[in-house]
Amino acid sequence: MSPGGHLRVCSGVHPLLIEFSDGNVTASPDGDGIVVEVDGQTHELTREAAADLRESLADALTERREFFRTAGEFRADGSYVVSRKAADSAGNAKVFDSFDELVRLYDRLPDRFDADDVGRTGITGSRRHMLIRHFAEHPAFDCRIRRRNPLSAEKTEPDRGAEGVAEAEE
């Protein structure tokens, strides 16, 4: 990726053009370069430009986004990993087959939920708390922390989706 997070265009071939084409992509060596055909259009690339294109495609498919306490990572294989922001052990991460699987988990939770509710989905240990925090931190989820001790969260209206702690209820 170029500075600023934008995908490079390599010899007129944008990486997403290839990634999201209808599947008609071929590449073959041609002397000192590579010929890439995308949906009937032919693009000739130098080996260096082809290597840049490959790197841009990998960057487009993977992304790690850090929040306050958690991080989310889209992997090239389509999986999505929720982890503690500064942790590096598998005990501090939960791998989902896709981001949609995480969304389905969230949708199954009640409007107000805690670690026990997350645990009923089969997730164990400290990963339950990590997921509660990730739901509250990630902008795709309309959720906020309701209480810190014991940790609980609540789903909010779509236009109110911001992390925060609600006033403790009596």
C-alpha positions as CSV (number, residue, x, y, z in Angstrom):
1,M,0.0,0.0,0.0
2,S,1.1,3.5,-0.6
3,P,1.5,6.0,2.2
4,G,-1.9,7.1,3.3
5,G,-3.3,3.6,2.9
6,H,-4.3,3.7,-0.7
7,L,-3.7,0.8,-3.1
8,R,-1.1,1.2,-5.7
9,V,-2.1,0.9,-9.3
10,C,0.4,-1.2,-11.1
11,S,0.8,-0.5,-14.8
12,G,-2.9,0.3,-15.1
13,V,-4.1,-2.7,-13.2
14,H,-5.8,-1.9,-9.9
15,P,-5.5,-4.8,-7.4
16,L,-9.2,-4.7,-6.6
17,L,-10.0,-5.0,-10.3
18,I,-8.4,-8.4,-10.1
19,E,-9.7,-9.3,-6.7
20,F,-13.3,-8.6,-7.5
21,S,-13.4,-9.5,-11.1
22,D,-15.9,-12.2,-12.3
23,G,-13.1,-14.8,-12.1
24,N,-11.7,-14.3,-15.6
25,V,-8.1,-13.5,-14.6
26,T,-5.1,-15.1,-16.2
27,A,-1.4,-14.3,-15.9
28,S,1.4,-15.7,-18.0
29,P,5.1,-15.0,-18.4
30,D,6.0,-13.0,-21.5
31,G,9.8,-12.5,-22.0
32,D,10.9,-10.1,-19.4
33,G,7.4,-9.4,-18.1
34,I,4.0,-10.8,-17.2
35,V,0.8,-10.5,-19.2
36,V,-2.3,-10.2,-17.0
37,E,-5.7,-10.6,-18.6
38,V,-8.7,-9.3,-16.5
39,D,-12.2,-9.8,-17.9
40,G,-10.9,-9.6,-21.5
41,Q,-8.6,-6.7,-21.0
42,T,-4.9,-7.4,-21.4
43,H,-2.2,-5.6,-19.3
44,E,1.5,-6.0,-19.7
45,L,3.5,-5.7,-16.6
46,T,7.2,-5.8,-15.8
47,R,8.2,-8.4,-13.3
48,E,8.7,-5.6,-10.8
49,A,5.2,-4.2,-11.4
50,A,3.8,-7.8,-11.1
51,A,5.5,-8.2,-7.7
52,D,4.1,-4.8,-6.6
53,L,0.6,-6.0,-7.8
54,R,0.9,-9.2,-5.8
55,E,1.9,-7.2,-2.7
56,S,-1.0,-4.8,-3.2
57,L,-3.4,-7.7,-3.5
58,A,-2.1,-9.2,-0.2
59,D,-2.4,-5.8,1.5
60,A,-6.0,-5.4,0.2
61,L,-7.0,-8.8,1.6
62,T,-5.4,-8.4,5.0
63,E,-5.9,-5.6,7.5
64,R,-5.3,-5.1,11.2
65,R,-7.2,-2.5,13.0
66,E,-6.4,-1.6,16.6
67,F,-8.9,-0.1,19.0
68,F,-8.5,0.9,22.7
69,R,-8.1,-2.6,24.2
70,T,-8.7,-4.9,21.3
71,A,-7.7,-5.4,17.7
72,G,-9.4,-7.0,14.7
73,E,-7.6,-8.6,11.8
74,F,-8.9,-9.6,8.4
75,R,-6.7,-12.4,7.1
76,A,-6.1,-13.4,3.5
77,D,-8.0,-16.7,4.0
78,G,-11.2,-14.7,4.8
79,S,-11.0,-15.3,8.6
80,Y,-11.3,-12.6,11.2
81,V,-9.3,-12.6,14.4
82,V,-10.2,-10.7,17.5
83,S,-7.3,-10.2,19.9
84,R,-6.1,-8.2,22.8
85,K,-4.4,-5.2,21.4
86,A,-0.9,-5.8,22.8
87,A,-1.0,-9.5,23.3
88,D,0.8,-12.1,21.2
89,S,-0.4,-15.4,22.5
90,A,-3.2,-17.6,21.1
91,G,-4.9,-17.4,24.5
92,N,-5.6,-13.8,23.9
93,A,-7.3,-14.3,20.5
94,K,-10.4,-15.8,19.0
95,V,-10.4,-16.7,15.3
96,F,-13.7,-16.6,13.4
97,D,-14.1,-18.2,9.9
98,S,-15.3,-14.7,8.7
99,F,-16.3,-11.3,10.0
100,D,-19.9,-12.4,9.2
101,E,-19.6,-15.2,11.8
102,L,-18.7,-12.6,14.4
103,V,-21.7,-10.5,13.4
104,R,-24.0,-13.6,13.7
105,L,-22.6,-14.2,17.2
106,Y,-23.4,-10.6,18.1
107,D,-26.9,-10.8,16.6
108,R,-27.6,-13.9,18.8
109,L,-26.7,-12.1,22.0
110,P,-29.5,-10.4,24.1
111,D,-29.8,-6.6,24.1
112,R,-27.9,-6.6,27.4
113,F,-25.2,-9.2,27.7
114,D,-22.3,-10.2,29.9
115,A,-19.5,-12.9,29.8
116,D,-22.0,-15.6,30.8
117,D,-24.1,-14.8,27.7
118,V,-21.0,-14.8,25.4
119,G,-19.9,-18.1,27.1
120,R,-23.2,-19.8,26.1
121,T,-22.0,-19.6,22.5
122,G,-19.1,-21.8,23.3
123,I,-16.4,-19.2,23.9
124,T,-14.5,-19.7,27.1
125,G,-12.2,-17.9,29.5
126,S,-11.0,-14.4,29.1
127,R,-12.0,-14.4,25.4
128,R,-15.6,-13.7,26.5
129,H,-14.5,-10.4,28.1
130,M,-12.3,-9.6,25.1
131,L,-15.3,-10.0,22.7
132,I,-17.5,-7.8,24.9
133,R,-14.9,-5.1,24.6
134,H,-14.4,-5.6,20.9
135,F,-18.2,-5.3,20.3
136,A,-18.1,-2.0,22.2
137,E,-15.0,-0.7,20.4
138,H,-15.7,-1.7,16.8
139,P,-17.8,0.7,14.8
140,A,-19.7,-2.1,13.0
141,F,-21.5,-2.9,16.3
142,D,-24.0,-0.6,17.9
143,C,-22.9,-1.5,21.4
144,R,-21.4,0.1,24.5
145,I,-20.0,-1.0,27.8
146,R,-22.8,-0.9,30.4
147,R,-20.8,-1.8,33.5
148,R,-17.1,-2.5,34.1
149,N,-17.5,-4.7,37.1
150,P,-18.9,-7.2,36.4
151,L,-18.3,-6.4,32.7
152,S,-21.5,-6.1,30.7
153,A,-22.6,-4.4,27.5
154,E,-25.8,-3.3,25.8
155,K,-26.8,-2.9,22.3
156,T,-27.7,0.7,21.3
157,E,-29.6,2.3,18.6
158,P,-27.7,2.5,15.3
159,D,-27.1,6.2,15.5
160,R,-25.9,6.0,19.1
161,G,-23.2,3.4,18.6
162,A,-20.3,4.7,20.6
163,E,-18.1,3.2,23.3
164,G,-18.8,4.4,26.7
165,V,-20.0,3.3,30.1
166,A,-23.6,3.9,31.0
167,E,-24.6,5.2,34.4
168,A,-24.9,2.3,36.8
169,E,-28.5,1.2,37.2
170,E,-30.0,1.0,40.6
